[in-house]
Amino acid sequence: MPLAMNREVFVTCAVTGSGGTQDKSPHVPRSPQQIAESAIAAAKAGAAIVHCHVRDPETGAPSRDRGLFREVTDRIRESDTDVVLNLTAGMGGDIVFGGVETPLPPVEGTDMVGATERVAHVADCRPEICTLDCGTMNFAEADYVMTNTPGMLQAMGKMMTDLGVKPEIEAFDTGHLWYAKQLVKDGILEPDALVQLCMGVPWGAPDDLNTFMAMVNNIPEDWTFSAFALGRNQMPYVAASVLAGGNVRVGLEDNLMLDRGVLAENWQLVERAVGIVENLGARVIGPDEVRKKLRLTKQAPQ
């Protein structure tokens, strides 16, 4: 296929995530204040979008607390730095089975709730974007499964669309893209969908370029895509995604290191990504241009 490089690129910063990274780097933000400050610094470095999870301020453990989400979004909105808000809606679909001989009942770590509860913080905060993990998959842990049934995705996708919040389809494998296209066909999602290609997450799509291009080639022409890879491949995928016609995501959710032995801060990862994009001859666009490009609605919280 001919090269179709993207010349106007937006950068997303995934600020903290829900993985067990909080004790691996002092730069992984925990409290709402720390998350908001890190997001604002990333925006000042060139990120047009900040993708936010929340954590228990004391332990750093991932959380679905609506009050924490509200504090993060209020702090960002009240700052003098404009940025597009993208909140996770991936929490609440976790099953940890009891083991290979006694899988049921599920054990500690299971967090399964209904569609309305999974989207409750989105309804409260009204970000421009929220994520929709478009499939069920095994993760690296032996007995943990990320669970998103077709019925759950239909319900959550409709709630997001009705709220005026654009779903960012999180595609961890080709089948997730297949089902996302069905959600558009069924009228659950708008035709000009937004998708994030999640590469190298065990055990989803590996981060080799052949698999990446298979994912890219399965995206409809009228969709907008972004991509990321984990760890040391985070920055190579900045270049790969731009060259393939997409946008980019970096941040401490996906990678803790700036260089070998050097722990990163979010703004540094954004700054480096911006440099790669610009050295390729593309332009990094800001939040207002992103809102126009993606037809986003900037709403007030409820």
N, C-alpha and C positions, 0 to 999 in steps of 0.2 A: 504494500500500500504506500502511496506517496506520503512524504512527511507533511504533517499538518500542525506545525508548531503554534502554540497559543501565544499571541503577542500582547495580550492584556490579561494579566494574571492576578488573582487574589490569593492572599496567604491566610490560612487559618492557623491559629495557635491553640492546640489542645493542652490546656493549662495544667491539669493535675491528674485526671483519670480516676479509675477505681481499682487499679491494681495495687499490689502490696509493695509499693515503691517508697512509701513515706519514711522508712528508716534507712533507705539506701542513699539518700542525698538530702542535705539540709535545705536544698532549694525547692523541694517539692512542697508547695503550699498546702496548709491544712485548714486554718481558720478562714471564715468568710473574708475577713480583712486581708489576709495574706493572698487568698485566691484572687480577690478583686485587684489588689495592688499589682500582682504578677500579670494579670490580664491587661491592666492599663499600661504597664511598662511594655508588654508585647505589642499593644496597639501603637504606642509611640514609636516602636522600632519598625513598624510597617505592616503589622497584621490587621487586615480589614475585618476579620471575624475572630472571635474568641469562643472556643468550645469548652464549656464548664461542667464539671462534676462538683460535688461537695463531699467533704469528709468530716468525721467527728473531730472537732477542734483539739480534743485532748489526746486521742489515740491515733488519729490519722486514718482510721478505718473508713471505708466508703459508706455513704449515707444517702438516704432518700428524704431527709428531713426538709419539709417545705419551708420552714423558717430559715434554714441555712441558705437554700436557693434564693429566697426573697432577699436576704441580706446581701448576698453576692451581687445580685442584679441591681439592687438599689444603689449599692456603693459604686458600681460601674456607671450607672446612668447619671448619678449625681456628680461624677467627676467632670472635668473640663475636656475629656478625651472621648471623641465619638468612635464607636466601634459597633459592629453587628453582633448581637448576642445569639449564641447557639447553645442551648441547654441539652444535656443528655436526657433521653427517656428510656435508656437501656436497663435501668435498674428495675428490680421486681420480677425478673424472669429467670431466676437462678435456682437450679435443682442440684443438690449434692446427694447422690445415691449412697446407700449404706455399704456398698461393697459388692464384689462379684457374686457372693453366695447369698447375701441378704440385702438386695438393693432397696427394698421397701421395709419400713417407711424411710423417707429421706432423712438426712441427718443435719447436724449443725452446719450453718452456712447457706441452707436453703432459704430463699426469699422469693416466694411466689405470691403475687397479688393480682387483682383484677385490672382491667384496662383503665377504668376511671381513676383508680389510685395511681397507676403508673404515669398518668398524664396530669395529675392534680397540680403539681408544681408548675407545669407549663400553662395551665389555665390561670394560675395565680399571677405568674410573672410576665406572661405574654411576650416571650422573646420573638425575634424575627424568624428564627430557625430552631427546630429541635430534631433530634436524631430518631430514626426508625430502623432498628436492626432487622433486616428483611429475611431472617431465617433462623433456624435452630442449628446449633453446631456444638461439637465437642471442643473444649479448650484444653490447654496443656495439662491441667490437673486431671488425675486419673478418673475420678467419678463425678466431675462437674460438667453440667450441660447448660449452655445458654439456650433458653427455651422461648421461642416466638412462633406460635402456631399460626396457620393462615387465618383462623377466626380472630385471634388476638390482634394480628396485624391489620386486618380489615377494620376492627373496632377502633384501634388506636389511630390508624391513618385517617379515618373519618373524623375523629375528634380533633386531631391536629388541623385538618383542612377547615373544619367548621369554626375553629378558633381563629382562623386567619394566620396561623403559624405554618411556615413552609417546612415540610418534613425533609430532612437530609437522609436519604436512603443510605444505610451503612451496609455495604455488600462485602461479605467476607469470602464469597465464592461465586462461581458462575450461576448456580441455582438460585442464589439470592437476587441476582439481576433478572433472572427469568420470572420469578414471582413478582418482583417490583413492576415489571412490564404488565403483568396481569392486573395489579392494583390500579395502574393507569387505565387499562382497558375497561375495568369494572367501574371507573369513575370515582374511585376512592382517593386517588392522587391526581393532581393537575397534570396535564400533558407535558408541560415544560419542567420535568422533574430535575431534582438535584441529587447527585449520588456521590458518595465517598467510597473509593476503592481501598479496602483495608488489606494490605499485602503483608504476608509473612507472619500472620497471627496463627499460632498452632491451635487447632488443626484445620485451618481454612486454606485459602489460596496461598501457595508458596510465593516468595517474592522474586522468582526468576522472571526475566523479561518476556519469555514466551507466554507464561501464564498471564502476566500483566497485559500484554497485547491481546490475548484472548478475551480478557475482561473488557478492555477498551473497545474492542471490535463488537462487543455485544451491547454497547450503549447506543440507544437511538440518537440520531443526529440532532434532534431538537432538545436533548437533555444537556445539562451542564455537569461536568464531573471534576472531582479533585481526587488526589491519591496520596497515600503515605505508606511507608514501610517502617519496621521497627529497628531500634538499635543502630548499628553502624551503617545500615542502608538508608537511614532517614534522609541524609543529604543527597546521595545518588538518586533517590526517587524524586527529589525536587526537580532535578534536571530531566529525569525520565518522563515525568508527568507533563512538564511544559512541552517537551519535544513531541509528546503524543497528543497534544492539543488540550491538556487539562490544566487544573490549578493545583495548589500544593497545601499540604498540612505538615506542620512541625510542632514540637512542644514536648514537655516533660511527661505527658501521658505515654508517649511512644518511645522516648529515648532520653536517657539521663546525661549523656556525655557530649561535650563540645569537641574534644579531641581525646586521644588515648590518655587516660589517667586524669583528665580535666573534667570536673563536673560542670554541667551547664546551668544557666538560668534561662527562663523562657525567652526573654528579650534577646539573648545572645543567639539562640537558635533561629529566631525570626530574622535577626540582622544578617546572619549567614545565608539564610534562604533567600532573602531579598538580594543579596549580592550575587548569588548564583543566577537568579532570574534575570537580573539586569545585565550580567555578563553574557548571557545567552542572547541578548538583544531585545528582550521583552520589557514591558512596562508593568510595574506593580500598581494596581488600582486600589483606591480607598473605599471606605464604607459607603459613601453616597453612590459611587458608581456601582458597587456591588448590589445595593438595594434596587437600583434602576435595572441592572442586568438580570437579576433574579426575581424581579417584581415582588419585593418584600414589603411588608407593611410594618411600619414602626408604631407600636401601640403603647398605651399606658398600662401599667399593671392594674390588676383588679383589687 
